[in-house]
């Protein structure tokens, strides 16, 4: 297995086909399995070293910057470790034949994994997903708190069910995006291909079937269905934050969600600005704010040793 493919896997940037190739390669021999974990440890060491070097970079003159974003970057290696532990369980590790795996994605990161049935899942920043090492006969069930993009392998005998805080999403084989953060008011399902059925967690008979290019959420006692007019927001799975003609406060809310920071807007002149652009999630919130400063007149400050940002 080429090392560049393995490292893309550890970064969460493999294609679905490459991820399946990695899994097949690891399963093929004990020697490959040992090499997989050896390279994973090497990747973690390199990643930590790179982040340690970044800690010595002087703060930007436009802001009073803390070490918090860099600490979050270092914490991102925990997600890679969790992914390897999940794969180890799936391949028959010490945790048992059907252990429950938990993946926690830190702020400012996203990852891509392949589930035991071959379904591919992209997990956004601050997402928690629980799934078994192997799916039982008759059902494929996972639990999600956060945002994920699913490409579900077709299996008419085993429906694929995602349980969230508001409702369950049931599919046979399809592509859809599910935003289900516990700290947000709405759980939004956006369907790209195939079909999905939504059913309330507290009232299983209250269901909705969604068609491609539609999104839905539950509000005020009923489902709300809308057409998907812009697919750019779903490019988060490519590591991009995209927005088109969005107000400045709305963008700050997105930054809060992605980077787990708290942003206070004290400059009222920015409230009506409409912005269009895109950022790489991995570049961090400070970089994104500095780019916005080229088109919007504001300064910002960060509290010492805390994830609090003030827009001045």
C-alpha positions as CSV (number, residue, x, y, z in Angstrom):
1,X,0.0,0.0,0.0
2,X,1.4,3.4,-1.0
3,X,2.2,5.6,2.0
4,X,0.6,8.6,0.4
5,X,-2.7,6.7,0.3
6,X,-2.4,5.7,4.0
7,X,-1.6,9.2,5.0
8,X,-4.6,10.5,3.2
9,X,-6.6,7.9,5.1
10,X,-5.3,9.1,8.4
11,X,-6.1,12.7,7.4
12,X,-9.6,11.7,6.5
13,X,-9.1,12.8,2.8
14,X,-9.4,9.4,1.0
15,X,-12.0,8.8,-1.6
16,X,-14.5,6.1,-0.9
17,X,-12.7,3.7,-3.3
18,X,-9.3,4.4,-1.6
19,X,-10.8,3.8,1.8
20,X,-12.2,0.5,0.7
21,X,-8.8,-0.4,-0.7
22,X,-7.1,0.4,2.6
23,X,-9.5,-1.7,4.5
24,X,-9.1,-4.7,2.2
25,X,-5.3,-4.3,2.4
26,X,-5.3,-4.3,6.2
27,X,-7.6,-7.4,6.3
28,X,-5.4,-9.3,3.9
29,X,-2.6,-10.2,6.3
30,X,-1.3,-9.7,9.9
31,X,1.8,-8.0,8.5
32,X,-0.3,-5.4,6.8
33,X,-2.3,-4.8,10.0
34,X,0.9,-4.2,11.9
35,X,2.2,-1.8,9.2
36,X,-1.1,0.1,9.3
37,X,-0.8,0.9,13.0
38,X,2.9,1.5,12.7
39,X,2.4,4.1,10.0
40,X,-0.5,5.6,12.0
41,X,1.7,6.2,14.9
42,X,4.3,7.8,12.6
43,X,1.6,10.1,11.2
44,X,0.5,11.1,14.7
45,X,4.1,12.0,15.6
46,X,4.6,14.0,12.5
47,X,1.3,15.8,12.9
48,X,2.0,16.7,16.5
49,X,5.5,18.0,15.6
50,X,4.1,20.2,12.9
51,X,1.6,21.7,15.3
52,X,4.3,22.2,18.0
53,X,6.2,24.3,15.4
54,X,3.1,26.3,14.6
55,X,2.8,27.3,18.3
56,X,6.0,29.5,17.9
57,X,4.5,31.6,15.1
58,X,3.9,35.2,16.3
59,X,0.4,36.4,16.7
60,X,-1.2,38.5,13.9
61,X,-1.0,42.2,14.6
62,X,-4.8,42.5,14.0
63,X,-5.7,40.3,17.0
64,X,-4.7,39.4,20.5
65,X,-4.3,35.6,19.8
66,X,-4.3,32.8,22.3
67,X,-2.9,29.3,21.9
68,X,-6.4,27.7,21.9
69,X,-6.7,27.1,18.1
70,X,-3.3,25.4,18.1
71,X,-4.2,23.2,21.0
72,X,-7.3,22.2,19.1
73,X,-5.2,21.2,16.2
74,X,-3.1,19.0,18.4
75,X,-6.2,17.5,19.8
76,X,-7.3,16.5,16.3
77,X,-4.9,13.5,16.4
78,X,-7.3,12.0,18.9
79,X,-9.8,11.6,16.1
80,X,-7.3,9.7,14.0
81,X,-6.6,7.4,16.9
82,X,-10.3,6.7,17.4
83,X,-10.7,5.9,13.7
84,X,-7.9,3.4,13.9
85,X,-9.4,1.9,17.1
86,X,-12.7,1.5,15.3
87,X,-11.1,-0.2,12.4
88,X,-9.2,-2.5,14.8
89,X,-12.4,-3.5,16.5
90,X,-14.0,-4.2,13.1
91,X,-11.0,-6.4,12.1
92,X,-11.3,-8.5,15.3
93,X,-9.4,-6.6,17.9
94,X,-9.5,-7.1,21.7
95,X,-12.7,-5.0,22.1
96,X,-14.9,-7.9,21.0
97,X,-16.8,-9.1,17.9
98,X,-19.5,-6.4,18.1
99,X,-18.1,-3.7,20.3
100,X,-19.7,-0.2,20.0
101,X,-17.2,2.3,18.5
102,X,-17.4,6.0,19.2
103,X,-15.8,8.6,16.9
104,X,-15.5,12.2,18.2
105,X,-14.3,14.8,15.7
106,X,-12.7,17.9,17.2
107,X,-13.5,21.4,16.2
108,X,-11.8,22.6,13.0
109,X,-11.5,19.0,11.6
110,X,-13.5,16.5,9.5
111,X,-12.9,12.9,8.8
112,X,-14.1,10.1,6.4
113,X,-14.6,6.5,7.5
114,X,-16.1,3.4,6.0
115,X,-18.6,1.5,8.1
116,X,-18.7,-2.4,8.4
117,X,-21.2,-2.7,5.5
118,X,-19.1,-0.6,3.1
119,X,-21.1,2.6,3.5
120,X,-19.0,5.7,3.5
121,X,-19.5,8.5,6.0
122,X,-18.0,12.0,6.3
123,X,-18.1,13.5,9.7
124,X,-18.1,17.3,10.2
125,X,-16.4,19.2,13.0
126,X,-17.7,18.6,16.6
127,X,-19.5,15.4,15.6
128,X,-20.0,12.3,17.6
129,X,-21.0,9.0,16.0
130,X,-21.6,5.6,17.6
131,X,-21.7,2.5,15.5
132,X,-21.1,-1.3,16.0
133,X,-18.1,-3.1,14.8
134,X,-20.4,-5.3,12.8
135,X,-24.1,-4.9,11.9
136,X,-26.6,-7.4,13.1
137,X,-28.9,-9.3,10.7
138,X,-31.9,-7.4,9.7
139,X,-30.7,-3.9,10.6
140,X,-27.9,-1.4,10.3
141,X,-28.2,1.2,13.1
142,X,-26.0,4.1,14.2
143,X,-26.4,7.1,16.4
144,X,-25.4,10.7,15.4
145,X,-24.8,14.0,17.3
146,X,-23.4,16.4,14.8
147,X,-23.3,16.5,11.0
148,X,-22.6,13.7,8.6
149,X,-22.8,13.0,4.8
150,X,-23.7,9.4,4.0
151,X,-23.2,7.3,1.0
152,X,-25.1,4.2,2.1
153,X,-24.5,0.8,0.5
154,X,-27.8,-0.7,-0.9
155,X,-29.1,-3.7,1.1
156,X,-32.9,-4.2,0.9
157,X,-32.8,-6.8,3.7
158,X,-31.1,-4.5,6.2
159,X,-32.4,-0.9,6.4
160,X,-29.9,1.7,7.4
161,X,-31.1,3.8,10.4
162,X,-29.6,6.9,11.8
163,X,-30.9,7.9,15.2
164,X,-30.8,11.6,16.2
165,X,-32.2,13.7,19.0
166,X,-35.3,14.6,17.0
167,X,-36.1,11.8,14.6
168,X,-34.8,8.7,12.9
169,X,-33.7,8.6,9.3
170,X,-34.2,5.2,7.5
171,X,-32.8,4.3,4.1
172,X,-31.8,1.3,2.0
173,X,-29.1,2.9,-0.2
174,X,-28.7,6.6,-0.9
175,X,-26.7,9.8,-0.5
176,X,-27.8,12.4,2.0
177,X,-26.6,15.0,4.5
178,X,-27.8,15.0,8.1
179,X,-27.2,18.0,10.4
180,X,-28.2,16.9,13.9
181,X,-26.2,18.8,16.5
182,X,-27.7,18.6,19.9
183,X,-27.0,22.3,20.5
184,X,-29.0,23.4,17.4
185,X,-32.7,23.8,17.3
186,X,-33.3,21.9,14.1
187,X,-32.3,18.5,12.7
188,X,-32.1,18.9,8.9
189,X,-32.0,16.1,6.4
190,X,-30.9,16.9,2.8
191,X,-31.4,14.2,0.2
192,X,-29.1,14.1,-2.9
193,X,-30.0,10.6,-4.3
194,X,-32.4,7.8,-3.6
195,X,-35.1,8.1,-0.8
196,X,-35.2,8.4,2.9
197,X,-38.0,8.1,5.5
198,X,-38.1,10.3,8.6
199,X,-39.9,9.2,11.7
200,X,-40.1,11.1,15.0
201,X,-38.3,9.5,17.9
202,X,-41.3,10.0,20.2
203,X,-44.0,9.2,17.6
204,X,-43.0,6.5,15.1
205,X,-46.2,6.8,13.1
206,X,-45.4,10.4,12.3
207,X,-43.3,9.9,9.1
208,X,-42.2,11.7,6.0
209,X,-40.7,10.4,2.8
210,X,-38.2,12.7,1.2
211,X,-37.4,13.0,-2.5
212,X,-34.0,13.9,-4.1
213,X,-33.0,17.6,-4.0
214,X,-35.2,18.2,-1.0
215,X,-34.4,19.0,2.6
216,X,-36.7,18.7,5.6
217,X,-36.8,19.5,9.3
218,X,-39.5,19.2,12.1
219,X,-40.9,22.5,13.5
220,X,-44.0,23.5,15.4
221,X,-45.6,20.0,15.3
222,X,-45.0,19.3,11.6
223,X,-42.4,18.6,8.9
224,X,-41.2,21.5,6.7
225,X,-40.0,20.5,3.2
226,X,-37.9,22.8,1.0
227,X,-36.0,22.4,-2.3
228,X,-32.2,22.4,-2.0
229,X,-31.3,25.6,-3.8
230,X,-27.5,25.8,-3.0
231,X,-25.2,22.7,-2.7
232,X,-22.2,24.7,-1.6
233,X,-22.9,24.3,2.1
234,X,-22.5,20.6,1.7
235,X,-18.9,21.1,0.5
236,X,-17.9,20.9,4.1
237,X,-17.0,17.2,3.4
238,X,-14.3,18.6,1.1
239,X,-13.0,20.6,4.0
240,X,-14.5,23.8,2.8
241,X,-16.8,26.4,4.5
242,X,-18.7,28.0,1.7
243,X,-21.2,30.9,1.8
244,X,-23.0,33.0,-0.8
245,X,-24.6,36.3,0.1
246,X,-24.8,35.5,3.8
247,X,-25.0,38.1,6.5
248,X,-21.9,38.7,8.7
249,X,-23.7,37.6,11.9
250,X,-24.7,34.3,10.2
251,X,-21.1,33.6,9.2
252,X,-20.0,34.2,12.7
253,X,-22.6,31.6,13.9
254,X,-21.1,29.1,11.4
255,X,-17.6,29.9,12.8
256,X,-18.8,29.3,16.3
257,X,-20.2,25.9,15.3
258,X,-17.2,24.7,13.3
259,X,-14.5,26.0,15.6
260,X,-16.2,25.8,19.0
261,X,-15.5,29.5,19.8
262,X,-17.8,32.2,21.1
263,X,-18.0,35.4,19.0
264,X,-19.4,38.6,20.4
265,X,-20.2,41.3,17.8
266,X,-19.7,44.8,19.3
267,X,-19.4,46.6,16.0
268,X,-22.9,47.4,14.8
269,X,-21.7,48.5,11.3
270,X,-21.0,44.9,10.3
271,X,-24.5,43.6,11.0
272,X,-25.8,44.3,7.5
273,X,-22.8,43.2,5.5
274,X,-23.5,40.4,3.0
275,X,-20.5,38.2,2.3
276,X,-19.6,35.6,-0.3
277,X,-16.6,33.3,-0.2
278,X,-15.1,30.0,1.0
279,X,-12.4,29.0,3.4
280,X,-10.6,25.7,4.2
281,X,-11.8,24.5,7.5
282,X,-8.2,23.5,8.4
283,X,-7.0,27.1,8.0
284,X,-8.6,28.1,11.3
285,X,-10.9,30.8,12.5
286,X,-8.1,33.5,12.7
287,X,-7.2,33.1,9.1
288,X,-10.9,33.3,8.0
289,X,-11.4,36.5,10.0
290,X,-8.3,38.1,8.5
291,X,-9.6,37.3,5.0
292,X,-13.0,38.8,5.9
293,X,-11.2,42.0,7.1
294,X,-10.2,42.7,3.5
295,X,-13.9,43.3,2.6
296,X,-15.5,44.2,5.9
297,X,-14.2,47.0,8.1
298,X,-13.7,45.5,11.6
299,X,-11.0,44.5,14.1
300,X,-11.1,41.5,16.4
301,X,-9.6,40.5,19.7
302,X,-9.3,37.2,21.4
303,X,-9.3,36.8,25.2
304,X,-6.2,35.4,26.7
305,X,-6.3,31.6,27.0
306,X,-10.0,31.2,26.1
307,X,-12.0,30.6,22.9
308,X,-13.7,34.0,23.0
309,X,-13.6,36.5,20.1
310,X,-14.7,40.1,20.1
311,X,-15.6,41.8,16.8
312,X,-14.7,45.5,17.3
